[in-house]
Amino acid sequence: MVDHHTVPIVMLVVVLAVVALAFAVSWRRGASALPVAAFAALTCGLLAAQAAVADGLPSCLRRAAEQAPQEVLLAVRPSDEELLARLVYAEARSTGFADDPRVAHGIAWGAMNRVRLAEVSASARRRYGSGVAGVIFQPQQFNPAVSRRSPFAADFLCPQDAAAWQLAVAAAGMAVRGHDYPLLDTPWERRHGLSLVVNFYYPQSAQARGPLAPWEGSAGLSFIGEPESVDLPPAARVRFYRLERPPADLDTAARRPSPPAAGGR
């Protein structure tokens, strides 16, 4: 494991040592120490700013070539929010729109829809996994989390972009806590407090096979069109798909309190 704090601290120690040496040489030669002091202050300020940015990033995890991302990440036991944020960060980067908060929110809510549906349906648990970790590491689903070959597995294990990471953290936190829920659009969803939007596709991703998902037009899933919520990205960035019918074994007695719908919908 490599901590993002390490580089700024090491740099600070090295620079301070060099500044101290320069100060000593200047003093022995009788030169003014003011330029050296000004340089030291400027350098320390820049490094402090860099360290502050790095403080917002999670631990950077490394893996051996034969290790799956799941093996490495679960060894450190991250919280559900951190785990979801890592997925959102990596998936958002794969879309080509990592700086769009709507993309981050859409990915976070799509993943949590699977989590919440699996809480009340045994068939959904078998299909999507159980809990945040189970959903994220379900085989053949989210490539950055399960594939040794995914070009975005490194983003999942070691987020580097502080601004994109903060978007992912905010989206994950809202989705896990159920705030400003944007995907309760049908009467059934509003009545049950559960969304059936469980699949999504990135048309402009470098990994996309075409502008439409491979399952487009297949039985059981339907494209939702342009999202009704302004908090979600347009279909040109993320295409969302809804189950055409809820699981037959839905256990409404096991359902947790419904998250609030965005805008009171």
KOLGUBA-376303 format. One record per residue (C-alpha): residue number from 1; x, y, z. Coordinates in nm, 3 decimals, always signed. Layout:
<sites>
<k->NUM | x->X | y->Y | z->Z>
...
</sites>
This chain:
<sites>
<k->1 | x->+0.000 | y->+0.000 | z->+0.000>
<k->2 | x->+0.124 | y->+0.349 | z->-0.081>
<k->3 | x->-0.018 | y->+0.647 | z->+0.107>
<k->4 | x->-0.071 | y->+0.967 | z->-0.091>
<k->5 | x->+0.069 | y->+1.159 | z->+0.208>
<k->6 | x->+0.416 | y->+1.012 | z->+0.161>
<k->7 | x->+0.532 | y->+1.209 | z->-0.143>
<k->8 | x->+0.452 | y->+1.562 | z->-0.012>
<k->9 | x->+0.613 | y->+1.485 | z->+0.326>
<k->10 | x->+0.931 | y->+1.348 | z->+0.172>
<k->11 | x->+0.948 | y->+1.645 | z->-0.065>
<k->12 | x->+0.901 | y->+1.884 | z->+0.226>
<k->13 | x->+1.185 | y->+1.727 | z->+0.425>
<k->14 | x->+1.421 | y->+1.737 | z->+0.126>
<k->15 | x->+1.337 | y->+2.100 | z->+0.041>
<k->16 | x->+1.377 | y->+2.213 | z->+0.402>
<k->17 | x->+1.716 | y->+2.044 | z->+0.417>
<k->18 | x->+1.827 | y->+2.219 | z->+0.098>
<k->19 | x->+1.693 | y->+2.554 | z->+0.223>
<k->20 | x->+1.875 | y->+2.511 | z->+0.554>
<k->21 | x->+2.200 | y->+2.438 | z->+0.371>
<k->22 | x->+2.152 | y->+2.739 | z->+0.143>
<k->23 | x->+2.075 | y->+2.958 | z->+0.442>
<k->24 | x->+2.393 | y->+2.844 | z->+0.619>
<k->25 | x->+2.607 | y->+2.910 | z->+0.312>
<k->26 | x->+2.453 | y->+3.255 | z->+0.263>
<k->27 | x->+2.507 | y->+3.345 | z->+0.627>
<k->28 | x->+2.874 | y->+3.240 | z->+0.620>
<k->29 | x->+2.928 | y->+3.451 | z->+0.309>
<k->30 | x->+2.751 | y->+3.746 | z->+0.465>
<k->31 | x->+2.473 | y->+3.750 | z->+0.205>
<k->32 | x->+2.120 | y->+3.851 | z->+0.292>
<k->33 | x->+1.903 | y->+3.566 | z->+0.416>
<k->34 | x->+1.584 | y->+3.734 | z->+0.295>
<k->35 | x->+1.572 | y->+3.575 | z->-0.055>
<k->36 | x->+1.637 | y->+3.233 | z->+0.097>
<k->37 | x->+1.366 | y->+3.281 | z->+0.357>
<k->38 | x->+1.119 | y->+3.397 | z->+0.092>
<k->39 | x->+1.197 | y->+3.094 | z->-0.122>
<k->40 | x->+1.151 | y->+2.866 | z->+0.179>
<k->41 | x->+0.813 | y->+3.018 | z->+0.262>
<k->42 | x->+0.692 | y->+2.989 | z->-0.097>
<k->43 | x->+0.808 | y->+2.629 | z->-0.129>
<k->44 | x->+0.651 | y->+2.523 | z->+0.201>
<k->45 | x->+0.324 | y->+2.689 | z->+0.102>
<k->46 | x->+0.310 | y->+2.506 | z->-0.229>
<k->47 | x->+0.388 | y->+2.173 | z->-0.065>
<k->48 | x->+0.128 | y->+2.234 | z->+0.204>
<k->49 | x->-0.132 | y->+2.294 | z->-0.069>
<k->50 | x->-0.028 | y->+1.974 | z->-0.246>
<k->51 | x->-0.051 | y->+1.779 | z->+0.079>
<k->52 | x->-0.398 | y->+1.921 | z->+0.147>
<k->53 | x->-0.519 | y->+1.797 | z->-0.193>
<k->54 | x->-0.360 | y->+1.457 | z->-0.136>
<k->55 | x->-0.531 | y->+1.432 | z->+0.204>
<k->56 | x->-0.864 | y->+1.406 | z->+0.023>
<k->57 | x->-0.765 | y->+1.091 | z->-0.164>
<k->58 | x->-0.801 | y->+0.738 | z->-0.027>
<k->59 | x->-0.513 | y->+0.497 | z->+0.020>
<k->60 | x->-0.342 | y->+0.402 | z->-0.303>
<k->61 | x->-0.339 | y->+0.023 | z->-0.331>
<k->62 | x->-0.103 | y->-0.178 | z->-0.548>
<k->63 | x->-0.151 | y->-0.534 | z->-0.669>
<k->64 | x->+0.059 | y->-0.810 | z->-0.814>
<k->65 | x->-0.014 | y->-0.905 | z->-1.174>
<k->66 | x->-0.198 | y->-1.221 | z->-1.072>
<k->67 | x->-0.415 | y->-1.051 | z->-0.809>
<k->68 | x->-0.773 | y->-0.946 | z->-0.875>
<k->69 | x->-0.874 | y->-0.596 | z->-0.756>
<k->70 | x->-1.122 | y->-0.754 | z->-0.516>
<k->71 | x->-0.850 | y->-0.946 | z->-0.334>
<k->72 | x->-0.643 | y->-0.635 | z->-0.279>
<k->73 | x->-0.921 | y->-0.399 | z->-0.178>
<k->74 | x->-1.116 | y->-0.623 | z->+0.058>
<k->75 | x->-0.796 | y->-0.690 | z->+0.252>
<k->76 | x->-0.814 | y->-0.332 | z->+0.384>
<k->77 | x->-1.188 | y->-0.353 | z->+0.465>
<k->78 | x->-1.310 | y->-0.017 | z->+0.331>
<k->79 | x->-1.647 | y->+0.122 | z->+0.434>
<k->80 | x->-1.942 | y->+0.079 | z->+0.200>
<k->81 | x->-1.922 | y->+0.447 | z->+0.105>
<k->82 | x->-1.552 | y->+0.431 | z->+0.021>
<k->83 | x->-1.599 | y->+0.111 | z->-0.178>
<k->84 | x->-1.886 | y->+0.261 | z->-0.376>
<k->85 | x->-1.691 | y->+0.585 | z->-0.426>
<k->86 | x->-1.398 | y->+0.391 | z->-0.570>
<k->87 | x->-1.632 | y->+0.217 | z->-0.812>
<k->88 | x->-1.800 | y->+0.544 | z->-0.910>
<k->89 | x->-1.461 | y->+0.707 | z->-0.966>
<k->90 | x->-1.331 | y->+0.427 | z->-1.187>
<k->91 | x->-1.655 | y->+0.380 | z->-1.380>
<k->92 | x->-1.692 | y->+0.755 | z->-1.433>
<k->93 | x->-1.344 | y->+0.770 | z->-1.579>
<k->94 | x->-1.436 | y->+0.488 | z->-1.815>
<k->95 | x->-1.732 | y->+0.691 | z->-1.946>
<k->96 | x->-1.508 | y->+0.974 | z->-2.062>
<k->97 | x->-1.697 | y->+1.222 | z->-1.839>
<k->98 | x->-1.532 | y->+1.190 | z->-1.499>
<k->99 | x->-1.582 | y->+1.562 | z->-1.432>
<k->100 | x->-1.962 | y->+1.545 | z->-1.470>
<k->101 | x->-2.130 | y->+1.512 | z->-1.127>
<k->102 | x->-2.445 | y->+1.378 | z->-1.298>
<k->103 | x->-2.246 | y->+1.081 | z->-1.429>
<k->104 | x->-2.115 | y->+1.009 | z->-1.080>
<k->105 | x->-2.466 | y->+1.028 | z->-0.933>
<k->106 | x->-2.609 | y->+0.802 | z->-1.202>
<k->107 | x->-2.348 | y->+0.531 | z->-1.145>
<k->108 | x->-2.386 | y->+0.548 | z->-0.767>
<k->109 | x->-2.765 | y->+0.522 | z->-0.781>
<k->110 | x->-2.756 | y->+0.245 | z->-1.040>
<k->111 | x->-2.531 | y->+0.034 | z->-0.819>
<k->112 | x->-2.737 | y->+0.105 | z->-0.506>
<k->113 | x->-3.058 | y->+0.010 | z->-0.690>
<k->114 | x->-2.911 | y->-0.339 | z->-0.722>
<k->115 | x->-2.817 | y->-0.341 | z->-0.354>
<k->116 | x->-3.164 | y->-0.239 | z->-0.239>
<k->117 | x->-3.347 | y->-0.472 | z->-0.474>
<k->118 | x->-3.130 | y->-0.761 | z->-0.353>
<k->119 | x->-3.228 | y->-0.681 | z->+0.005>
<k->120 | x->-3.586 | y->-0.784 | z->-0.065>
<k->121 | x->-3.550 | y->-1.049 | z->-0.335>
<k->122 | x->-3.359 | y->-1.377 | z->-0.329>
<k->123 | x->-3.353 | y->-1.392 | z->-0.708>
<k->124 | x->-3.206 | y->-1.040 | z->-0.721>
<k->125 | x->-2.940 | y->-1.142 | z->-0.469>
<k->126 | x->-2.840 | y->-1.433 | z->-0.689>
<k->127 | x->-2.827 | y->-1.209 | z->-0.993>
<k->128 | x->-2.665 | y->-0.895 | z->-0.852>
<k->129 | x->-2.496 | y->-0.999 | z->-0.529>
<k->130 | x->-2.568 | y->-0.905 | z->-0.168>
<k->131 | x->-2.471 | y->-0.579 | z->-0.003>
<k->132 | x->-2.250 | y->-0.308 | z->-0.149>
<k->133 | x->-1.942 | y->-0.530 | z->-0.170>
<k->134 | x->-2.138 | y->-0.822 | z->-0.311>
<k->135 | x->-2.290 | y->-0.607 | z->-0.586>
<k->136 | x->-1.963 | y->-0.436 | z->-0.677>
<k->137 | x->-1.767 | y->-0.760 | z->-0.692>
<k->138 | x->-2.034 | y->-0.967 | z->-0.864>
<k->139 | x->-1.857 | y->-1.153 | z->-1.148>
<k->140 | x->-1.890 | y->-1.014 | z->-1.501>
<k->141 | x->-2.050 | y->-0.688 | z->-1.390>
<k->142 | x->-1.825 | y->-0.393 | z->-1.301>
<k->143 | x->-1.497 | y->-0.449 | z->-1.485>
<k->144 | x->-1.276 | y->-0.211 | z->-1.282>
<k->145 | x->-1.365 | y->-0.408 | z->-0.969>
<k->146 | x->-1.348 | y->-0.765 | z->-1.100>
<k->147 | x->-1.121 | y->-0.776 | z->-1.403>
<k->148 | x->-0.745 | y->-0.820 | z->-1.387>
<k->149 | x->-0.724 | y->-0.677 | z->-1.739>
<k->150 | x->-0.948 | y->-0.372 | z->-1.707>
<k->151 | x->-0.757 | y->-0.053 | z->-1.791>
<k->152 | x->-0.960 | y->+0.114 | z->-1.516>
<k->153 | x->-0.873 | y->-0.130 | z->-1.236>
<k->154 | x->-0.584 | y->+0.101 | z->-1.142>
<k->155 | x->-0.834 | y->+0.386 | z->-1.099>
<k->156 | x->-1.044 | y->+0.165 | z->-0.872>
<k->157 | x->-0.745 | y->+0.081 | z->-0.653>
<k->158 | x->-0.561 | y->+0.413 | z->-0.665>
<k->159 | x->-0.767 | y->+0.727 | z->-0.737>
<k->160 | x->-0.536 | y->+1.011 | z->-0.842>
<k->161 | x->-0.767 | y->+1.296 | z->-0.948>
<k->162 | x->-0.873 | y->+1.477 | z->-0.630>
<k->163 | x->-1.156 | y->+1.672 | z->-0.794>
<k->164 | x->-1.309 | y->+1.363 | z->-0.958>
<k->165 | x->-1.266 | y->+1.172 | z->-0.632>
<k->166 | x->-1.465 | y->+1.434 | z->-0.441>
<k->167 | x->-1.748 | y->+1.402 | z->-0.695>
<k->168 | x->-1.743 | y->+1.024 | z->-0.646>
<k->169 | x->-1.745 | y->+1.056 | z->-0.267>
<k->170 | x->-2.040 | y->+1.296 | z->-0.272>
<k->171 | x->-2.238 | y->+1.074 | z->-0.509>
<k->172 | x->-2.164 | y->+0.758 | z->-0.311>
<k->173 | x->-2.262 | y->+0.920 | z->+0.018>
<k->174 | x->-2.595 | y->+1.042 | z->-0.117>
<k->175 | x->-2.674 | y->+0.704 | z->-0.274>
<k->176 | x->-2.584 | y->+0.499 | z->+0.034>
<k->177 | x->-2.787 | y->+0.727 | z->+0.262>
<k->178 | x->-3.076 | y->+0.750 | z->+0.014>
<k->179 | x->-3.078 | y->+1.129 | z->-0.027>
<k->180 | x->-3.229 | y->+1.304 | z->-0.331>
<k->181 | x->-3.328 | y->+0.978 | z->-0.496>
<k->182 | x->-3.368 | y->+1.044 | z->-0.872>
<k->183 | x->-3.485 | y->+0.712 | z->-1.016>
<k->184 | x->-3.835 | y->+0.656 | z->-0.878>
<k->185 | x->-4.027 | y->+0.732 | z->-1.196>
<k->186 | x->-4.296 | y->+0.467 | z->-1.240>
<k->187 | x->-4.605 | y->+0.430 | z->-1.018>
<k->188 | x->-4.475 | y->+0.090 | z->-0.896>
<k->189 | x->-4.138 | y->+0.239 | z->-0.801>
<k->190 | x->-4.291 | y->+0.532 | z->-0.615>
<k->191 | x->-4.535 | y->+0.303 | z->-0.434>
<k->192 | x->-4.265 | y->+0.060 | z->-0.322>
<k->193 | x->-3.977 | y->+0.303 | z->-0.278>
<k->194 | x->-3.760 | y->+0.083 | z->-0.498>
<k->195 | x->-3.612 | y->+0.154 | z->-0.839>
<k->196 | x->-3.596 | y->-0.110 | z->-1.111>
<k->197 | x->-3.325 | y->+0.081 | z->-1.301>
<k->198 | x->-3.040 | y->-0.164 | z->-1.257>
<k->199 | x->-2.841 | y->-0.160 | z->-1.583>
<k->200 | x->-2.647 | y->+0.121 | z->-1.746>
<k->201 | x->-2.418 | y->+0.161 | z->-2.044>
<k->202 | x->-2.162 | y->+0.421 | z->-2.148>
<k->203 | x->-2.195 | y->+0.496 | z->-2.523>
<k->204 | x->-1.878 | y->+0.705 | z->-2.545>
<k->205 | x->-1.653 | y->+0.485 | z->-2.337>
<k->206 | x->-1.331 | y->+0.362 | z->-2.493>
<k->207 | x->-1.459 | y->+0.013 | z->-2.410>
<k->208 | x->-1.804 | y->+0.058 | z->-2.568>
<k->209 | x->-1.887 | y->-0.183 | z->-2.849>
<k->210 | x->-2.120 | y->+0.067 | z->-3.010>
<k->211 | x->-2.366 | y->+0.347 | z->-2.928>
<k->212 | x->-2.619 | y->+0.097 | z->-2.786>
<k->213 | x->-2.579 | y->-0.160 | z->-2.513>
<k->214 | x->-2.547 | y->-0.527 | z->-2.620>
<k->215 | x->-2.875 | y->-0.599 | z->-2.441>
<k->216 | x->-3.065 | y->-0.316 | z->-2.613>
<k->217 | x->-3.406 | y->-0.445 | z->-2.719>
<k->218 | x->-3.375 | y->-0.772 | z->-2.528>
<k->219 | x->-3.659 | y->-0.909 | z->-2.320>
<k->220 | x->-3.667 | y->-0.806 | z->-1.958>
<k->221 | x->-3.493 | y->-0.468 | z->-1.985>
<k->222 | x->-3.612 | y->-0.145 | z->-2.142>
<k->223 | x->-3.423 | y->+0.176 | z->-2.212>
<k->224 | x->-3.569 | y->+0.456 | z->-2.000>
<k->225 | x->-3.504 | y->+0.731 | z->-2.255>
<k->226 | x->-3.383 | y->+1.070 | z->-2.141>
<k->227 | x->-3.386 | y->+1.076 | z->-1.759>
<k->228 | x->-3.662 | y->+1.280 | z->-1.602>
<k->229 | x->-3.428 | y->+1.412 | z->-1.331>
<k->230 | x->-3.188 | y->+1.698 | z->-1.407>
<k->231 | x->-2.951 | y->+1.533 | z->-1.159>
<k->232 | x->-2.883 | y->+1.249 | z->-1.403>
<k->233 | x->-2.670 | y->+1.263 | z->-1.720>
<k->234 | x->-2.820 | y->+1.262 | z->-2.070>
<k->235 | x->-2.848 | y->+0.933 | z->-2.252>
<k->236 | x->-2.556 | y->+1.032 | z->-2.474>
<k->237 | x->-2.335 | y->+0.986 | z->-2.168>
<k->238 | x->-2.511 | y->+0.710 | z->-1.973>
<k->239 | x->-2.798 | y->+0.494 | z->-2.098>
<k->240 | x->-3.014 | y->+0.358 | z->-1.815>
<k->241 | x->-3.226 | y->+0.042 | z->-1.838>
<k->242 | x->-3.522 | y->-0.060 | z->-1.623>
<k->243 | x->-3.644 | y->-0.410 | z->-1.546>
<k->244 | x->-3.975 | y->-0.453 | z->-1.725>
<k->245 | x->-4.122 | y->-0.625 | z->-1.423>
<k->246 | x->-4.019 | y->-0.650 | z->-1.056>
<k->247 | x->-3.882 | y->-0.977 | z->-0.917>
<k->248 | x->-4.161 | y->-1.228 | z->-0.856>
<k->249 | x->-4.025 | y->-1.316 | z->-0.513>
<k->250 | x->-4.021 | y->-0.960 | z->-0.380>
<k->251 | x->-4.053 | y->-0.959 | z->+0.000>
<k->252 | x->-4.192 | y->-0.616 | z->+0.083>
<k->253 | x->-4.186 | y->-0.697 | z->+0.456>
<k->254 | x->-3.805 | y->-0.699 | z->+0.439>
<k->255 | x->-3.787 | y->-0.360 | z->+0.271>
<k->256 | x->-3.605 | y->-0.081 | z->+0.449>
<k->257 | x->-3.763 | y->+0.267 | z->+0.473>
<k->258 | x->-3.797 | y->+0.423 | z->+0.131>
<k->259 | x->-3.542 | y->+0.686 | z->+0.031>
<k->260 | x->-3.695 | y->+1.024 | z->-0.045>
<k->261 | x->-3.766 | y->+1.100 | z->-0.408>
<k->262 | x->-3.592 | y->+1.397 | z->-0.564>
<k->263 | x->-3.810 | y->+1.705 | z->-0.567>
<k->264 | x->-4.082 | y->+1.519 | z->-0.376>
<k->265 | x->-4.172 | y->+1.304 | z->-0.679>
</sites>
